[in-house]
Amino acid sequence: MIVPARPLLVALGAWLVLGICAAFMPVLLPAWQGTGALILLWGFADFLLARWQPSPSMQRVVSSSLPLGEWSPVEIRLHWSGRAAHGAEAFDHHPQDFEQQGLPARLDTRGNNTFVIRYRVRPMARGDHAFDCLGLRAGSPLHAWQRSLRLGTPHAVKVYPNFAPLARHALRAVDYRNASFGLQQRRRRGQGMDFAQLREYREGDSLRQIDWKATTRMGKMISREYQDERDQRILLLVDCGRRMGARDEEPGQSSGQTSASLSHFDHALDAALMLAYVALRHGDRVGLMTLGGPERFVPAQRSASTVSNLLGALYDLQPGIQTSDFERAAQRLLMHERKRALVVLLTNLRDEDDESLLAATRLLRQRHLVLVASLREAALDEAQAQQVGELRDAARLGAATGYRRSRDAAFKRLRAEGVLCLDVPPQKLAVEAINRYLAVKAAHQL
């Protein structure tokens, strides 16, 4: 599409003013006619030149896999086969769920046939997305017109949970105590059940650790060293129901920036991936199943591709509008997995879930150890911490207190059934879930 440029519009405006003056001063009529002819000739000639001007070729360079919530670079290369257009401006049609910095970009194409545009995007939603065509507005050779071009073809990308920092923090959880993240080290040599190695006797070793045959053969005291059991099974049961779409304002974030905060579902996925990574490093098998939305199942496995398989099963999931059926999910899980495992249910417990969740955990407890890891809304803590200044504040505090008591009662009933429970803010879910997993390993509860 070709539209008038600013110089042509200014010229037409001046010609119109001259025409008005010529209506009152006939002596200006020849000048008005001559000016009109020149503008018409200029515009027509430039229109033909603009039509014949070749369009540039365009190449977009961007990774096909982008991390959620992180800035990623995008590079666009434009090349004109002939003389480059004058005064071009470009805007890339990135996915609507992406934030961007660096657009629109003005191109100084004087003396250049090749131009590179660099900007960056930050995906704010997981799943499949696509960049549309590049919008380019280029000036004509005589500056009378502007051409609006759409270049290139749609470019598909996938947005995954940002696993890199999760893996880094998970390594800290496994290798040493990191006080800044609250991750607790649980390695306890000599107190596990699986045999690890023989070594020389050390002061403090118990008599049951002494290997008498090796002691007789070596002529000195030899002890057995044990480690925590390996090749156990961890099953992640991720809730995709409507409750998981809630978003809390991140710490240090103003109320006008809540669009950039992660949903409870995103926090649950981060916790699931981080826990899976730690469990795999401990030699355990990890599987996954979803409920309350699209039904996904990844059987328990222990291989180099396990994390990739989990990412592939989770990256495009979004919380839906369905109500989560915990009892049906428990029946499905029992059909898939018959060997004893630690079942970690990642959800947002509500007071109306009491009977449904209790029935589901009773089913699972027949064969598995169950951990219910629930995300607690920040608004609940804020309402209870707020000072009461008027009737509205008192009503809010009373409602929050009643709701909190209902949740606490539900957790109390679950614990009475032998279910392990966590009730933590979304930002602490991953760390607390890992700590509880390591505690289960250390206590030999599996």
N, C-alpha and C positions, 0 to 999 in steps of 0.2 A: 504494500500500500504506500502511495506517495501523497504527502500532505504538504501544504505551503510552509516554508520556513520563515523565521522572523524577518530577515531582510526583505522578502517578497511582501509580507504583510505590512511592513513599514512603508515600502514603496507604494503599495496600493492605497494606504491611508493618506500619504502625501498627495497622491494623484487625485484622490477624492476631495481633499481640501482645495487643491488647485482648481478642480472642476467647479466647486462652489464659488470660488473667487471669480472664475471666468463667467459665471452666470450674471454677475453684477458688473464685471469689467470685460466687455467683449474683446478688448485688446489682448487678453490672456488666452483666448480660445485657441489660436494656433499652437501656443506652448503646451496647452493641455492635451491637444490631439497628438502632438509629436511625442510628448512624454508617455502617453498611453500606448503609442505604437512601439516605443522603445521597451516599455515594460512587457508588452505582449511578446515581442521578439525575444527578449531576455528569458521570460518564463517558458516560452515554447521550446527554445533551443536547449535550455537547461533541463526541461522535462524529458526531451529525447536523449540527452546525454545520461540522465539518471536511469532511464529505462535500459540503456545499453551497458551501463556500468555493471561489471560482473560482481556477483555476491561472493563474500569470502567463504572459505571452508572453515569449519569449526570442529575442534576436538576438546572434549571435557575429560579431565583426569581427576578421578576421585575413587577412593577405595570402595569396593563392592560391599564391604562389611564395616559398619561404623558403630562405635560404642555409644551407649545411651548417656546423654548428659555431658558429653565431652566435646570440645571444639576440634574439628577436623578440617584440614585444608582442602580447598577445591581450586583447580587450575584450569583455565579455559584458554586455548590457543586459537587465534584467528589469523588467517593468511589470505591476502588478496593476490590473485594471479596477475592483476594489472596494477594500475594506480589505486592506492587505498583511498577510501572515502574520507571526506573532510569532517572533522568534528563529530565523531561517532560517540554514542552513549549506549552502554550495554546493561541489561539486567537479566540475570539467570533465574528461571522459574523453578526454584527449589521446592521440595515438599512443604506443604502448609504447616506441618508439625515441627519444622526446623526453624531455629533462630539463625540469623546471618549477620555478619559484619563485613563491610567492604563493598556493598552494592547500593545504588547503581555505580558503575565505573565509567569514567570519561576516558576516552582513548585519544591520545595525542599521536595521530598517525602521520604527521608531516615527515616525509622522507623515509617512512617505514612501510613495508608490505606485510610485516608480521608483528602481531601484538599479543601479549600474554596478560590475562586478567587473573589476579589471585585474590581470593576471599576465603572466608571460613564459615562453617555451619556447625550448629549444635543440635543434634536430634533430641527431641523431648518426648518421643513416643517410640516404643519398640515395634518391630514387625517389618513388613514389606512396604517400601516407599519407592518413589520414582521422581527423578528430575525431569521436568518438561523441557521444551525447546528453549533456546536462548533468544531473548528479545533484543534486537539491535536497531537503534535509530541512527541512520547515517546520513550525513549531509551530501548534497549533490555537488558536482564539480563547480558550478557557478553560484552556489549558495542560495538558490531560490527555493529549493525543495528539500524535504527530508523523506527518506525511505524507511519504512518500518518493516523489518525482516524478522522471520522466525527461522533460526538456524539449528541444525542438528536434529537428533532424534531422542525420544525419552530414554533415560538412563536409570535402570533399576538398581536399588541398593537395599541391603538388609541391615536393620538396626538391632544389635544384640545388647543384652545387659552388659554393663561395663565390668568385665571380669578381671581386668589387669590389677586394679588396686585390691580387689577382693582376694585374689590369689596371694598378693604380697602380704596382706595382713594375716591370711591363713597360715602362711609359712612362719610368721612370728608366733602364731598360736601353737604350732607344732614344736618349734625349736627352742623357744625360751619364753620366759614370762615378760610380757610387755605391759607395764603399768598404765601407759597412756591410753591403751585400748581396752584394758580390763581383761586381757586374755590370759588364762592361767595355764601354766605348764603342768602336765599330768604324767610325765614319764617317771616310772618308779621301778628301776631295775631290781630284779630279785624277788619281786612280789607278785608277778603274774603267774599264769598257768602254763604257758608255752615255753618249752626249753629253748634257750638261746645259745649258750656256750659253756664250756668249762674254763675255770680260771683258778688262780691260787687263792687259798683261803684268806679272808680279810677279817680283821677284828670286827665283831658285830654280826657276822653271818650266823644264821641259826643252824642247829644240828641237822635239820631235815635237808639243808642245802648241800651237806657234805656228801660227795661221791666216794664211798669207801673202796670200791674196786679201783678207781683211778688213783686214790690216795695210796693204796698198797702198791700199785704198779709204778707210780712216780716217786715213792719214798717221801712224799710231803703232802700236806693237807691240800686237797682239791675240792672246790665248791662248784655246784651247778648254779648257773645264772638263768633266770627266767624273764620272760617279757609278757606284756599284756597279749591276750589272745588276738589272733589275726583271722582273716577270712570270715569275719562275721558279716551280717547283712543289715543294711540301713535302707529303709524305704521312706521316701519323702512323699507325703500326701499333701498336695498344694490346693488350697481352696481358690476357685476362680469365680465364686458367686458375687452377688451385687454388693455385699458388705466390703469387699476388698477394693472397691473403687475409691474409697475415702482418701483424702489428701490432708496431711497436717502441714502447717507452716513450719519450715525448717528452722532450726536454731539460728539466730542472727539474721533472719530474713524478714523484711518488712512485709506488711500486709499487701502491698501492691505487687509483690513478686511471687505469690503463691502458685502461679502458673508453672513456675520452674521446679516446684517441689515434686518429689516422687510420690506415687500412690502407695497405699498399703500393699497392694499386689506387687509392685516393683520391689519394695523392701522384702517381701516374702520370697521373691525369686532370688534376690541377692543372698538372703540367708540360706536358701536351699543350695545354691551353687557353692557358697563358701563352705557349708557343712559337708557337701559332697566331696569337695577338694581335700578337706582335712581327713575325712574318713578314708578316701582312697590312699592318701599318704600313710595311713595307719594300716594299710593292707586289707581293708574291708571292702565288701561289695556294696554298690549303691544303685538303687532303682528309684523310679519316680512314677507317680500316678496323680491325675488331676480329678477334681470333682467340682460340681456347680457350674460347669461350662463345657467346652469341647473336651472330650475324653481322650487323654493321651496316656500312654503307658510305656515306660522304658524298663525292661526287666533288670533285676539286680545283676551287675557285672563289675568286673575289676580288670580294666584294660586301659591302654593309653588313650583310647578314643572315648572313654566314658564321659568325660566332661564335654567333649564335642557333641556327643549324642544327646546329653541333657540340654545343651544350648540349642541344638536343633529342634528339640521338642518344645522348648519354652519361649523362644525369642519372639514369636508372633502372637502369643497368648495375651488376651486382654480381659479384665473382669467384665462379666456380662450382667444381665438383669435377672438371672435365674436365682431361685432360692436353693441353697446347698442342702442336699439330701445326704447327711452323714451316714445313716444306716445303710442306704443302698451302696454308698462308696465302700463301706466296710465289707459288705458282701462281695463286691467286685474284687477287692484286694485279697480277700481270703481265697477266692477262686484262682487268682494269679500266683499268689505266694503262699506256699504251705510250710516252708521251713521257718523256724523262729527268727525273728528280726526285731530291730528297733524301728517302730513306726513313728515318724515325726509328722504330726498334723500341723500345718502352718495355716492359721485362720485368724479371724477376728471374732472372738466369742461374744455372743449376745445373750441376754437373759432368756429370750425365747428359744434358745438352742438347748436348754437344759435336758429335756427328756430325750430328744433326738440324738444328741451327742453322747449322753450317758448310755443309751442302748447300743450305739455304734462302738463305743470303747469296751463295753462288756463283750461284744462279739470278738473284737480284736484281741482282748486280753486272754481269750481261750488259748491262743497260740503265740501271741507276740507281746513284747514290752512296748507300751504306748507312751509317747510324750506329746502333749498338747501345748504347742507354742502359740500363744495368742498375742496379737498386737493391741495395745491400749491407746485409744485416741488421746491426743494432747489436750483436746478441749475438756475432757473429763477431769484431768489433773488441774487445769487452769481454773475451771469452775469451782473446784473445792478449795483452791488456794486464794481465790478472790475475796476481798473484804466485802462485808455486807453493809451497804450504805442506804439502800432503799428497798421497798417491797419487791421489786423486780429481781434484785440481787439475791434476796432471801429465797424467792421461788426457784431461781436457778440453782442455788446451793442445795436446796431440798431435793430437787429432781436429780442432781448429780450424785448426791449422797445415797438416795434410794437406788439409783441405777448401779452404783458401785457396790452396794451391799448385795444386790441380786447377782452380780458377777462373782463376788467373793463367795457367795453361797454355792454357786455352780462349781467353782473351783474346789471348794471344800468337799462336795459330793464326789467329784472326780478323784480327788486324792484318796478319799475313803475307799474307792474301788481299786486302788493300787495304780492309778494313772499318774505319771509324772506331769507337772504343769509348769508353764512359764507365762507370766503376764507382764509384758515389758513394752516400753515405747518402741515405735518402729525402728528408730535409729540404733537401738541396742539389741535388736532381735538376733542378728547374725552372731554377735559376740556371745550372748547368753546361750544360744542354742549350741554353739561349739563347746562352751564350758560344761554344759550339761551332758553332752555326748562324751566328753573326756572323763567326766565324773562317773558315768555309767560304765565306761571301759575300765576305769580304775577299780570300781567296786565289783567287777565281774557279774553285773546284773544280767548280762546276756548269756 
